Structures are given as structure tokens and as C-alpha cells.
Amino acid sequence: EELSHLLDAPPIHGESQLDTPVVIKERQSCFAEFMLGLCTCISLGNIWAIFIKNITVLSRNIGFLLFSFMLPAIQIILFCLCIGREPYGLNMAVVNKDTGPLGAEYLKFLNNNTIIQENYTDLSAALDTVKRGEKWGVISMSQNYTQDLVLRFMSKTNISEKIIDGSSVHLYLDMTNLEISVTIQEYTIQAFQDFAKSMLPALGLSPAMIDLPVKLEQPVYGERKPAFTNFMAPGIILSITFFMATGLTTLSFVLEGKQGLLDRSLVAGVNTVEVMIAHVCTQFWIMLVQAGLLLLFALVVFEVPSRGPVILVIILTIFIGFTGMALGLLISTLCDEENTAIQAALGSVYPNLLLSGIIWPVESMPIWLRYVSMALPMTYPAEAMRCVLSRGWDLTYMPVWRGFLVGIGWGWGLMLIAAIILRVKGS
């Protein structure tokens, strides 16, 4: 409509209609000149001067700098020490009313490090300890457990429900803690299988009859007994790098604007793009140290499985760190107050953690929410990191190079938006 209005407008002060295309051409070239201005007139000398200024400011706060270096390492240490390990020292009440020897024999096969047994004679008293939160559950065996168990294995005809019930180990668990309840169930079932295999030869039966009719063969990838740590570790490595890098640059322009340093730089002839590049160069070295210590503790100290090329792990971590820095710069350009910038940065943490498949698989989400997850900057890179570490894949596999492309695209896209906003504010 604006173009048609210009074309239909009458000549002003004697100008002819032939002069109008010149005006239109000038208007159309404004955006091109604006984008060209982001990349031209950049002085390496100005960038170097701002870089030295930033280094000088950092050198005056060595304590904060060392804390920034060590914080990612501390976070990965806490993750490897606290997440994914099996629970132990679980107090369980045991009610063994069996008059034969098999009940007590079965209890010997329970892992004493995982399950701590305390004997009770009355089932109701044992259940009361669970209700009071003193025990995680009750293991109960009936009076005829030995007799019914032998009949259950030796009978060649249909057996009654009474014999099945009498030969069963009854578990009354506190199911409010999923991981602990699953661990107790796993260890009690495994203990019964080991116990039955030791008993069956004495009855003239094959120990193989107690095995499930499903045989778990050698896994294509991973281990027979996977650890939850190995699933989360790739995403945790990237998320720590991403959010620590975001924190490095979130307050960059906010603090410079508050302290008047940005205005001084602009008066001295430095443009906003040069200031942004200098900040990226300064914080990039801090991010490299953080990522290096993070990978050192994860891969070397705690021996997180790394079956693929380590160089890909390093490069992808650096790319995600750069993307985090770009997000921090964007937040810093949009916010004028420290509180607002910090709240925006903190507000991006949980959506990325919950929706990027780091804590729980993306496949468990509703379909509509998966599309939101795919649009986040860490979903595909986290999958790529998991493929490299756990499967040993390289760049010839689509999930790997897709993760690299998404990381690079998000980083440069956020950086370009931040540069445009800075250019607009500075003009």
C-alpha cells in the first residue's frame, strides 16, 4: 500500500513522476544497508581494545573467575555421585512363619547390602512400621511355605490357588518412591530365582525351569544392565555447558549500560557489533575452560562410557556453549535491569531440561509437545551426544550431523538477532 501510494502521489514542487522510482529504490535498499552495516566497518583494533578492557575487569575479580571455572566441574561431580546409583541400606520388615527350612533359606539369598532385614512375628505389627515410615516394606511367608513350594514344583497336575498362595513370597511395599520400590522388587525376584536354582537339583528338577521363557541376548548397543546415569550423562554435559555459558553473557550489556561503559565505548567510536564480538571473545575462553574441566571429570574421572570419537564430543560441547552464550547475549540486549535478565535466564532452564529429552525420553511426551521439543536448541544436540557416547556413531549418521547443524544454526541465529537488536538500540 505504501508503494502504491508513492506511485499515485502527484509531483511535489514541480517534480515529475519519473523521480518517484528513485525514492522507492532508496527505501528498498534501507534494509540491505542495515544488514550490511552489521558486518562492515568492524575494526579489529576496536575489538581488541574492548577485549583487553573486559580481561582487565575479569582480572580484578579472580575469586569469581575461579568459581566460574570450577562450578561446572562441581555440578558434574555431584551428578555422577548422586544420580543413577542403586539404593542400598533399605530397611525391610520380615515375617517368616514358615515351619520348614526353605523360608529361612530363601532369606539368605537376599542382598544384605541392599535390603536390611528385621524380623517380626506379627504381620500387622510389621505393616504398622511401614505406615509410620520406619520400613520400606514387608516380606511375608506363610506357615506352610516349604510344603506348598515343594508341591508347587513337584505337582504334575493342576494345583490349587491355596498352594500357589502359600508357596509365594508376599511383598507389602511403600510404593511412593518408584526407584526404591522397583529395586526391592528386582532384588527379591532375583533372590528367589537364585534360591530356586539351588533347590531344584535336590528335587530332581532342572534349574532352567525357573528361568523366564524370554532370553535377553547380547545388546546391539549398551549393556545388559543399563545405568540411568549413562542415559542422562550426555544431556547433562550439554545442559551444564549451555546454561553456564548463558550465565556468562546474560548481564554483559546490562552491567555495561548501568556502569556507563557502553556509552563511553560508543562515544569513542566503537559500534555495538564490535562490543558484542569482544564480549563473545572474552567469555569464549572462560567457556572453553569450563567445558574442558567438565569433560575431564565426566569422561576420565567418572568414566562415563565414550564409544565414539572424543573429538566430536568436544566440538559439540563447544558448539552448545556458543549457543548458550548467544542466548545470554540476546537476553542481555532485551533487558535493561539485572533482575529481569536473571529471571529470563533462569526461566529458560527448566523448559529446556524437561522438554529436551535429557531427564526422560521425548517419546513419552504427547504428540503436540514433541513438536515443541524439536524446536528447542538442545533436543537434537543431546540426541547426537548420546549417539556418539553410547552407540559410537560418527558424522556419517544422520542423528549426529543433524545435532551439529541444529547447534550451529541456533548459535548463529541467536547471535544475529542480538546484533540486530543492538544495532537498533545504538542507532
N, C-alpha and C positions, 0 to 999 in steps of 0.2 A: 504494500500500500504506500509505503514511503517513496519507493522508486517511481510508482505511477504518478504520485503527487508531484514529484520533481519534474517528471516528463511533461505533465499537463500544465505546469505553472507558467504564467506569462513572463516574458522577459522583464528584468528589473533594470531600471535606469538605462534603457536602450540596449541591453544585452540581447543577443539573438538566441533562439532555441538551440543553435549549434553548440553553444558554450555549455549546455547542461550535461552532456556525457562526460565532460572533464570533471565536473563536481562529483558525478556518480562514481567515476573511476577512483577519485581520491578517497571517497567514503569506503569503497570496496577494498582498498589497499590498507585501510587502517588496521584491520585485524592482522594482516600479514606483517605489517610493520611492527605491530605489538609483539607477535610471536618471534620475529627476527630480533627484536630488542632484547629478548631473554637470553639469546645466545651470542650476540655481538657486543662489542665494547666491553669485553671482560678482560681486565688487566690482571696478569699473573702477579704483578708486583703488589697490587691492592689485596689480592687473596692471600699472598704471603704475609703481608703486614697484619691483616686480621688474624691469620693463623698464629703468628707469633704472639699477638695480644691475648688470644684465647689460651695459649700454652702458659703464658705468664700468669694469667688468672688462676689456672689449674694448679700451677706450682706453688701458689700461696696457700693451698689447702691440701697438703699431702695426705692428711688423715682421711679426708673424704675420698681422695683418689684411690688410696689403698683399699678402702671399704668397697668402692665400686668394683675394683679388681676381684676381690675375694667373695663378694656376695653371690655371684652365680655358682662358684665352686661350693660354697656352703649349701646352697639350695640343692644341687645335685647330690651332695653327700647325704643330706637329710632324706632325699627321695630314695636313694639306694639303700639306706639303712632302715627306713620305716615302711616302705611300700613293697608289697609283693611277697614278703616273707610269711611262712606259715605260722599260725598262732601256736603257742605252747603254754604249759602250765595251766591247763583248763580243768578246773575243779568239777568233778562229777560224783554224784551220789550213786552207790552201787547197792542194790537189794538182791542178794543171791540166796534164794530159798531152796535151791537145788539140793536134794539129799544124796545125789550121786557125785562122781568126781568130775564130770565134764564141764559143769558150770564154772568151777574154780579153775579148771584147765584153760577154758576159753579166756578168762580174765588175764591169764599170764601173757597172752599174745597181744594185749593192748599196749600201745606205745606209752611207757611210763613218763616220758619226757613231755608228750603232748597232753595226755589225759592223766590227771591226778585223781586216784580213786580213794573214796572214803565210804566205808561200809555202813549200811543201815539195815535194821531188821524189819522195819515197818515202812511200807510204800508211801503211806500218807505223810509220815514224818519227813521222808526224803523229798516228796513233792513240795512240802512247805519250805524247804531250804531253797528250792528253785523260785518259788513265789516271792521269797524275801530277797532274791538276787544274790544269794550266797553260792549257788551252784549253777552251772550252765545246763544241767540236765540230769536225768536219772537213767541208769542201766538196770533193767529188772529181768530176772529169770525165775520161772515158776518152780514149784516143788518137784515136779516130775520131768524137769528139763532133760536129764540124762536119758531116762527111759523113753520119753517121746522122741528124742532126737535119734536114738538108735532105731526105733520103729520107723521113723520117717525115712531113714536111709535104706533100711533092710526090706521094707514092705514092697512087694511086687504088685499089689493091688491098690485100689483107691483107699486113701487114708482119710480119716475124719477131720473135720475142722478143729476139733478139740486137740488132736495130736499135733496138727500144724501150729495151733496157737501155743501149746505147751512146749514145743521144741523151738520156739522163736525167741530171740533176744528183743525185748521191748525197750524202746527209747522214748523218753518224755523230755523234749528239749525246749529250751528258750530260743525261739526262732526269730527273735527281734534283731539279732546280729547274723546276717547272712553268711559271712565268711567263716565265723566260728561254728555255726551250726553245720555248714557244709563240711568243714574239717572234721568235726566229730563223727558225722555220718560216714565219711570216707574212711576214717581210721577204724571204726567199729566193723564196717563191712570187710575191710582188708584183714582185720584180725580174725574174723570168722572164717574167711577163706583159708588163711594160713593154718588156723586151728583144725578145720575140716580136712585139709590135705594131710595133716599129720595123723589124724584119727582113722581115715578111711582104709589105709592098708591093713590095719588091725582087724577090720571088719570084712576083709577080703574084697574090697572095692577099689576101683581105680581113682586116684586123686583128681584125674582130669574131669570127672563128672561134676565137680563143684564149680568148674570154670564156666563163665558165660559163653553162650554159643556165638559170640562176636569176638573175632580176633583182631586186635589192633596191630597192624603191620608197621614196618619202619616208615615214619612220616616222610612225605616228599620234601617238606621244609619244616624246620623247627625240631623240637624234641618230643619224646613220648609223653613227658610230664611237663607241659609248658608252664613258665612262670609269668605271673601277671606283670612283673617288673619289665620283662623283655617286651611285652606288648606296649607298655606306656613309655618306656625309655626314649624311643625315637621322637615322639611328640613332645615329651618333657624337655629334651635337649633343645629342640627348636623353640618351644614356648618360652623357656627361660631366656634364651638369646634374644628373642623377639621383644619381650616386654622389658628386659633390661636396656636394650637399645632404644626402645621408645622412651624410657625414663631419662636417657642421656640427653635427648634433644627436646623434650616436651617444654621445658622452661627457657630454652635458648633465647628466643626473641622477646618473650615476656619479661625476663630479667633485664635484658639489654635495653628494652624500652623504658622500664622503670628506672634504671640507673642512668639513663641519658646517653649510653654508649652508642646506641644505634643512630641517634640524631647526630652525634659528633662524627660518626663514620660517614653518614650521608653528606654532611656539610663539607667534609674533607675530600669529597669526590668519589667515594666508594658507592657503588649501586647495591641494591638489595640482593641481587642474584650472587654477587661476589661475597657478600656477607654469609649467605646461605651455604655456598660452596666451602667457605672457610670453616664454618661450623661442622659441616659434614666431614671434612678432612681431619679436624681436631678430634671429634668424637669417634671417628672410624678406628683410630689407633687404640682407643680405650676398648672399643667393642672387640677388636682382634685379641687383646689380652684376655678379656672376659671369655670369649669363645674358646681360646686355647686352653685356659685352665679348666673350663667346663668339660671339654672333650678329654683332657688328660685324666681327670678324676673318673669320668664315666667309662671310658674305653680301657684305660690302663689300670687304674687303682681298683675299681669295682668290676672290671672285666665284663662289661655289657657286651654280649655277642656281636661281633662285627664280621660278617661273612663276605661283604662286598668291598670294593675299592675304598680305602680310607680317604683318598683324595676327594672323592665325591661327597663324602660325609662332611669334610672340611669346607668345601666350596659351597655346598648347600646351606651349611650353618652360617657362613659369611653372607650369603645372599639374603637369608631370612633376617640376619642382623641389620643389613642395609635397609630392608623393607621396614623393620621396626623403627629405625632412625627416620625414615621418610614419614612414617605415621606421626612420630613425635614432632617433626618439623611442621607438618600440616596442622596439628593441634596447636602448636606454638604460634602459628600465623593467624589462626582463627580466634584465639583467646587473648584478652587483654589483662586478665588477672591470674595470679598464681593458683588460687583456689579453683577457678574454672578449668584451667589447664590440667591440674592434677585430677580433678573429678572426671574429666573426659578421658584421660589416660587410664585411670582405674576402672572406669566403666567399660572399657574395651577388653578387659582381662577375661571375665567370666564368659561372655558370649563366645569368644574365641576358644576357650578351653572346653566348653560344653558342646559346641557345635562343630568342632573341627575333627572329631573322631579321636581325640587324644586320650580322654578318660574312658570312653565307651564307643563301640563301633558305630559308624554312621548308618550301617544297615539296620540298626534298631530304631531309627528315627521315623516319624511319619513321612510319607512321600513328599508332602509340600515343604517340610522342614529340611529335607535333603537338598533341595534346590538352594535354600538359604545357605546351607553348609558349604555347598560347592562354590559359592560366591565369596567365601572368606579367604583371606590370604594364607592361611596355614593348613587348610584341609588337604589339598593336593601335595604340598611340600612334605607334610607329616607322613602321608602315604608313601611318598617317594623315599623318605628317610627309612621308613620301616622296611621297604622292599630292599634297600641297599644293605641295611644292617642284618635283617633276619633271613632274607632269601638269597643274598649275594648277587643281586641283579646289578647291571650297569646301564649306561645310557642307551643301549640298544633296545631296552624295554620301554614301552610307551608310558607306564605309570611313573617311571623315573624321570625321563626327559620332560614329561608334562609338568611334574612338580618343579623342575628347574625353571621352565618357561613361566609358570604362574608366579613363582617368587620374583623373577626378574621383572615381569610385567607390572606386578603390584608395586614394586620398589620404585621404578622409574615413573609409573603413573602418579603415585602419591607425591613424588618429588616435583613433577611438572605442575601439578595443581598447587602445591605450596609456593612454587616460584611465581605462578600467575597471580596468586593472592598477594604475595609480597610486592610484585610489580605494581599491582593496582593500588595497594596502600601507599607505596612510595611515590606514586605519580600525583 
